[in-house]
Structures are given as C-alpha cells and as structure tokens.
C-alpha cells in the first residue's frame, strides 16, 4: 500500500475529500460518516463536510482488520450515542 494515500493531494485536495463531496452531492445522501483512528484524517474529513463523531480504535485500523469489524464498531457507536 501507499502510506497516507487517503490524505495525499489529488487535484488540490486530499483524496478522501472526493468521495465525501460526491456523496454529499447526491440527493440520496444526507449525512456522510467517516470512521478513522486518526485525528488528522478526522479533521480533513470534517473540512470536506463529513461527520466524524468518534475515533476508531487502532486495533480496527490495521491492514489486517476485517472490514466488517470496523463497520460493526461504527454502527454500535452511532446507536450508543444516539447519532
């Protein structure tokens, strides 16, 4: 993998900003939630218009962590805090 690929600039903005902005432009999406373990990534995601209501545990942010684990964590957290 390419380290920090999601925050590298592409067309003058971080790569992660592109899908956030595209989702927010959709008539079918009214909220974009980003799950990350990085405060820096969270700040960039918020600047692009996403919500980052919590940080993901580092154990769920490794290359070997199954995707379903961080998805379940996000769903649990969202329902726990009434988001």
For each residue, the residues with C-beta under 8 A, 3 or more apart:
1: 5 63
2: 5 8
3:
4: 7 8
5: 1 2 8 15
6: 14 15 16 41
7: 4 14 15 16 40 41 44
8: 2 4 5 14 15
9: 12 13 14 15
10: 13 14 15 18
11: 18
12: 9
13: 9 10 17 18 48
14: 6 7 8 9 10 17 44 48
15: 5 6 7 8 9 10 18
16: 6 7 19 20 34 41 44 45 48
17: 13 14 20 21 44 45 47 48
18: 10 11 13 15 21 22
19: 16 22 23
20: 16 17 23 24 32 34 45 48 49 50
21: 17 18 24 25 48 49
22: 18 19 25 26
23: 19 20 26 29 32
24: 20 21 29 32 49 50
25: 21 22
26: 22 23 29
27:
28:
29: 23 24 26 32
30:
31: 51
32: 20 23 24 29 49 50 51
33: 50 51 52 53 74 78 83
34: 16 20 41 42 45 50 51 52
35: 52 56 70 71 73 74
36: 41 42 45 52 55 56 61
37: 41 55 56 57 58 60 61
38: 41 42 55 61
39: 42 43 55
40: 7 43 44
41: 6 7 16 34 36 37 38 44 45
42: 34 36 38 39 45 46 52 55
43: 39 40 46 47
44: 7 14 16 17 40 41 47 48
45: 16 17 20 34 36 41 42 48 50 52
46: 42 43 49 50 51 52
47: 17 43 44
48: 13 14 16 17 20 21 44 45
49: 20 21 24 32 46
50: 20 24 32 33 34 45 46
51: 31 32 33 34 46 83
52: 33 34 35 36 42 45 46 55
53: 33 77 78 81 83
54: 74 77 81
55: 36 37 38 39 42 52
56: 35 36 37 60 61 70 73 74
57: 37 60 61 73
58: 37 61 62
59: 62 65
60: 37 56 57 65 69 70 73
61: 36 37 38 56 57 58 65 70
62: 58 59 65
63: 1
64:
65: 59 60 61 62 69 70
66: 69
67: 70 71
68: 71 72
69: 60 65 66 72 73
70: 35 56 60 61 65 67 73 74
71: 35 67 68 74 75
72: 68 69 75 76
73: 35 56 57 60 69 70 76 77
74: 33 35 54 56 70 71 77 78
75: 71 72 78 79
76: 72 73 79 80
77: 53 54 73 74 80 81 83
78: 33 53 74 75 81 83
79: 75 76 82 83
80: 76 77
81: 53 54 77 78
82: 79
83: 33 51 53 77 78 79
